[in-house]
Amino acid sequence: MSLMITVRMSTERVEKVDALVASGAYATRADLVRAAVDELLRREEEAAIDRAIIEGYTRMPPTEEELRWAEAAARRSVAAEPW
């Protein structure tokens, strides 16, 4: 199911939206707005995951052994890159 919503925007913002649509970047204003909302929701989901990871490491920090292992793994990964 989909719902229609009404959004007020300044003339300047609508002109910028219309320019993107006219350039072919988006088929319609609605497509642009959907893409913008999808991107915002994606960023918010990623930020929530980041906050959860930080909270977990704050609550239970890595041990010295885990830090040594992580550093060694990072060094091996960098050394394996064909810079």
N, C-alpha and C positions, 0 to 999 in steps of 0.2 A: 504494500500500500504506500502511496505517496501523498504528501500534503502540500498544498500551495501556501506559501508565506509571502508577506509583503514586507519589503525592506525600503526604508527611506535612505537616499544617498544624496550627497551634494551634487550639484551640476558638474563640478570639476571632476568628481570621481566617476560619474556616469560617462562623461566624455572620454576619460581614460579607458573605461571598460569598453565603450563603443570602438575606440581606436584599436584595441586588441582584437575585438571581433572582426573589424574591418580588415585587419592585417592577416586574418586567417588563423590566428593562434587558437581561437575558439570558434565554434560554429554559431553559438548564440550567447546572449548575456547569461541565460540560465546555465549553460554549460560552464561558463567562466565562474559563476558563483558556486556551482557544485564543486568544481575543481578546487576553488579556494577553501571552501569549508572542509573538503576531504583532506587537504594539506594541513589545515589547522588542527583537525582531529588527529591526524597521524602524528604531528609534532607533540600534541598534548599526551598521546599514548606513550610516545618515546620518553617524554619528560617524566611521566609517572613511573615508568620502568627504571629510569635513572635514579629517581628518588628512592625507590624500593631497594635498589642495589646499594646505594649509599647508606641507607638506614641499616641494611643487613651487615655491611662491613663495619659500621659504627657500633652496632650492637655486639658483633663478634669479629673483631679484627683478625687479620691473618697472623699466623704464627711466624716466628723467625725462619723456621724451616720452609714454610710455604713461600715466604718472600724470596728466599734463596733459590728455590725451585723455579719460581716465576721469572726471576732475573736471568737464570741460566737458560730457560726456554726462550725468553725474548732475545738474548744474545745469539742463540742458535738460529732463530728465525731471521734476524738481521743479517747474520753472516751468510745465510743461504740465498739471500736476495742477489740478483744479477745487476747490481748497481752499475 
